Amino acid sequence: MSDQSTIIPTIDAALVRRLIAAQFPQWTGLDVRPLLPGGWDNRTFHLGEDMTVRLPSAASYALQVEKEQVFLPKLAPHLPLPIPVPVAKGVPGEGYPWPWSVYRWLPGETAADERIGDLKGFAEDLARFLVALRHVDPSGGPLPGPHNFFRGGPPGHYDAETRDALAALDRRIDKDTAHDVWEAALSARWEGEPVWFHGDISWGNLLVEGGRLSAVIDFGTSGIGDPACDLAIAWTLFRGASREAFRAGMGLDAGTWARGRGWTLWKALIVYAGFSGTNPAEAEKSRLVIEAVLADHRDFG
């Protein structure tokens, strides 16, 4: 791992070529080009036609490399859709201070609305995937911690951030209902045994081919614990019939949905508060998510 004195090189195609040449010379000469959008936690590049290279962008994300290398091959046989397949693990080098991975390429495009043929069917397929993931044997799996920013633990880990954002957004949202959503999430404790969860089920980590869900990627925040964090997609992508199909397919109790609303509210609040003055478009997306979560609480909470 690096310290504050480490100068991290620009993570670009030239760095990837140097790392490949030094550590995997059999792939020297394969085309390297950035995958767009490139992601925030990691930078991803095509390597030839059949592989990708994925480099963490900070030390906190580097913790996820070994986890994915170890557990993705164990999860894959039990899941109804493809997930990333590690091909090789790189080590620090060429001035780059962290481990990194080579994966088999998974075809598909990220799950934008216009690429999904049937949103309700998509929601049902995703629910089947997540239920299958929950039923994988959790023995030896990674518990919540710094490697996944404590997803799978209680949402109260982010209590201070949430309350600060609520204060900052006073008069811009229904603060009383938002407070009720958060308190409900804190009081609905997970009482079950740890189960596998993905940790970042968002449109950018879901691939689509022919209008259907074709693969699920980026298991960096995965682990075993409370699966409530995987419910955020209910309000960030689904709506109406698709949200209800997802709710029915997940088969989770009211307490888990309360915590799911809490996880979703926390993230939407901090983004809305953080981007209101600098990125109005992103702030507005988060405002709409907040409204959807609050409405869901009124109906089901």
BELVENNOR-V533692 format. One record per residue. N is the residue number from 1. RES is the residue in one letter. NEAR is the number of other C-alpha atoms within 10 Angstrom. Layout:
n: [N,N]
res: [RES,RES]
near: [NEAR,NEAR]
//
This chain:
n: [1,2,3,4,5,6,7,8,9,10,11,12,13,14,15,16,17,18,19,20,21,22,23,24,25,26,27,28,29,30,31,32,33,34,35,36,37,38,39,40,41,42,43,44,45,46,47,48,49,50,51,52,53,54,55,56,57,58,59,60,61,62,63,64,65,66,67,68,69,70,71,72,73,74,75,76,77,78,79,80,81,82,83,84,85,86,87,88,89,90,91,92,93,94,95,96,97,98,99,100,101,102,103,104,105,106,107,108,109,110,111,112,113,114,115,116,117,118,119,120,121,122,123,124,125,126,127,128,129,130,131,132,133,134,135,136,137,138,139,140,141,142,143,144,145,146,147,148,149,150,151,152,153,154,155,156,157,158,159,160,161,162,163,164,165,166,167,168,169,170,171,172,173,174,175,176,177,178,179,180,181,182,183,184,185,186,187,188,189,190,191,192,193,194,195,196,197,198,199,200,201,202,203,204,205,206,207,208,209,210,211,212,213,214,215,216,217,218,219,220,221,222,223,224,225,226,227,228,229,230,231,232,233,234,235,236,237,238,239,240,241,242,243,244,245,246,247,248,249,250,251,252,253,254,255,256,257,258,259,260,261,262,263,264,265,266,267,268,269,270,271,272,273,274,275,276,277,278,279,280,281,282,283,284,285,286,287,288,289,290,291,292,293,294,295,296,297,298,299,300,301]
res: [M,S,D,Q,S,T,I,I,P,T,I,D,A,A,L,V,R,R,L,I,A,A,Q,F,P,Q,W,T,G,L,D,V,R,P,L,L,P,G,G,W,D,N,R,T,F,H,L,G,E,D,M,T,V,R,L,P,S,A,A,S,Y,A,L,Q,V,E,K,E,Q,V,F,L,P,K,L,A,P,H,L,P,L,P,I,P,V,P,V,A,K,G,V,P,G,E,G,Y,P,W,P,W,S,V,Y,R,W,L,P,G,E,T,A,A,D,E,R,I,G,D,L,K,G,F,A,E,D,L,A,R,F,L,V,A,L,R,H,V,D,P,S,G,G,P,L,P,G,P,H,N,F,F,R,G,G,P,P,G,H,Y,D,A,E,T,R,D,A,L,A,A,L,D,R,R,I,D,K,D,T,A,H,D,V,W,E,A,A,L,S,A,R,W,E,G,E,P,V,W,F,H,G,D,I,S,W,G,N,L,L,V,E,G,G,R,L,S,A,V,I,D,F,G,T,S,G,I,G,D,P,A,C,D,L,A,I,A,W,T,L,F,R,G,A,S,R,E,A,F,R,A,G,M,G,L,D,A,G,T,W,A,R,G,R,G,W,T,L,W,K,A,L,I,V,Y,A,G,F,S,G,T,N,P,A,E,A,E,K,S,R,L,V,I,E,A,V,L,A,D,H,R,D,F,G]
near: [13,13,8,6,6,11,11,15,11,11,16,15,19,12,17,23,20,15,21,21,14,14,15,14,12,10,13,17,12,14,13,22,18,17,15,10,10,12,13,11,17,19,19,25,22,23,26,15,11,11,19,24,28,24,24,24,18,16,15,14,20,21,19,21,22,14,18,21,20,12,17,16,14,12,17,16,12,14,17,16,16,15,22,21,18,21,14,13,17,19,13,14,14,13,13,23,20,21,20,22,20,23,19,18,18,18,12,16,19,22,22,14,13,8,17,19,15,13,23,19,18,22,28,20,19,24,21,18,21,21,18,17,21,21,13,17,15,19,10,8,17,18,21,20,13,13,20,22,16,19,28,28,21,23,26,18,13,15,16,10,15,24,16,13,20,23,12,15,17,11,9,10,15,14,15,11,16,24,17,16,24,23,16,19,25,19,14,16,16,18,9,8,9,22,20,26,28,23,25,22,24,18,17,16,15,21,24,21,16,11,20,19,27,23,22,23,19,19,22,21,24,30,28,24,25,28,28,27,26,24,28,26,21,27,21,21,17,19,17,11,13,19,20,16,21,24,18,13,18,20,10,14,9,12,19,20,26,27,30,26,30,32,25,26,29,23,18,27,26,21,19,25,19,15,16,17,9,9,12,12,12,15,21,16,14,24,21,15,24,25,18,18,26,24,14,17,18,12,8,10,16]
//
